Amino acid sequence: MRKTAILFGFSCVLAFTACSEKPKQKPQAPKPQQIVAKPEYTKMGYCPAANTLRMTNMHWAAPGGWQTITPSFSKHITRFAGAQWKGYTNGKVACIYTGDSNDFDIALQTNQLVGEPAGMNWTASHKDQVGQQIYNCASNQPSNCGFPIAVKTWQDDSTPDIKPINLDEKVPVVGPQSTQL
């Protein structure tokens, strides 16, 4: 009887110890990777020289995809007046030129993603109504208003391969009123 009581007591201690231990937590799955644009800036860009601008149908353009959005009455570019950058960490730059008329300044833009400028003649101006920072570069030389160019937008290896949809492929429709295409 004594052996039974000892065995019973020992089994209660084991049961109590096993029940009182905190269950081991399962390892949590890693959180999905957030895709963030992290450009690589490996070269500097500069506004086009004033003598490279050409006018077509009241719009100015320069090699490298630079072009005006608004028309201009100026027939000749007189000088480079500076540049303006607008964005958060990445943004766009506009190159400002003066023309030979009493028209507004001529602003050339490109679709190139540009990093936040620093140094040279760049100074922070203010933030606009949505919080984008604005920098100005006042110089008559494009070489004084360099800006970092984004060479690669981002690389995300966690995105699964997406297969293209073949619109010419006939796919059966499944349902109560299914018909073959």
URURZI-V423006 format. One record per pair of residues at least 12 apart in sequence whose C-alpha atoms are under 7 Angstrom apart, sorted by the first residue. I is the first residue (numbers start at 0). GAP is how many residues later the second one is. If there is no record, write none. Layout:
BEGIN
i: {I | I}
gap: {GAP | GAP}
END
This chain:
BEGIN
i: {34 | 36 | 36 | 37 | 37 | 38 | 38 | 38 | 38 | 38 | 39 | 39 | 39 | 40 | 40 | 40 | 40 | 41 | 42 | 42 | 43 | 43 | 43 | 43 | 44 | 44 | 44 | 44 | 45 | 45 | 45 | 45 | 45 | 46 | 46 | 47 | 48 | 49 | 49 | 49 | 57 | 57 | 57 | 58 | 58 | 64 | 65 | 65 | 65 | 66 | 66 | 66 | 67 | 67 | 67 | 72 | 72 | 73 | 73 | 73 | 73 | 74 | 75 | 75 | 76 | 76 | 76 | 76 | 77 | 77 | 77 | 78 | 78 | 78 | 79 | 79 | 79 | 79 | 79 | 80 | 80 | 80 | 80 | 80 | 80 | 81 | 81 | 81 | 81 | 81 | 81 | 82 | 82 | 82 | 82 | 82 | 82 | 83 | 83 | 83 | 84 | 84 | 84 | 85 | 85 | 85 | 85 | 86 | 86 | 86 | 87 | 87 | 88 | 88 | 89 | 89 | 89 | 89 | 90 | 90 | 90 | 90 | 91 | 91 | 92 | 92 | 93 | 93 | 93 | 94 | 94 | 94 | 95 | 112 | 112 | 113 | 113 | 113 | 113 | 114 | 114 | 114 | 114 | 116 | 116 | 119 | 119 | 120 | 120 | 120 | 120 | 121 | 121 | 121 | 121 | 122 | 122 | 122 | 123}
gap: {121 | 116 | 117 | 115 | 116 | 111 | 112 | 113 | 114 | 115 | 110 | 111 | 112 | 107 | 108 | 109 | 110 | 109 | 105 | 106 | 102 | 103 | 104 | 105 | 101 | 102 | 103 | 104 | 96 | 97 | 99 | 100 | 101 | 48 | 95 | 14 | 93 | 27 | 29 | 30 | 13 | 14 | 15 | 12 | 13 | 45 | 42 | 43 | 44 | 41 | 42 | 43 | 39 | 40 | 41 | 28 | 30 | 25 | 26 | 27 | 29 | 25 | 23 | 24 | 20 | 21 | 22 | 23 | 20 | 21 | 22 | 18 | 19 | 61 | 16 | 17 | 18 | 60 | 61 | 15 | 16 | 17 | 57 | 58 | 59 | 13 | 14 | 55 | 56 | 57 | 58 | 12 | 13 | 53 | 54 | 55 | 62 | 51 | 52 | 53 | 49 | 50 | 51 | 46 | 47 | 48 | 49 | 45 | 46 | 47 | 44 | 45 | 26 | 27 | 23 | 24 | 25 | 26 | 22 | 23 | 24 | 25 | 21 | 22 | 16 | 21 | 13 | 14 | 15 | 12 | 13 | 14 | 12 | 36 | 37 | 33 | 34 | 35 | 36 | 32 | 33 | 34 | 35 | 30 | 31 | 24 | 25 | 16 | 17 | 23 | 24 | 13 | 14 | 15 | 23 | 12 | 13 | 14 | 12}
END
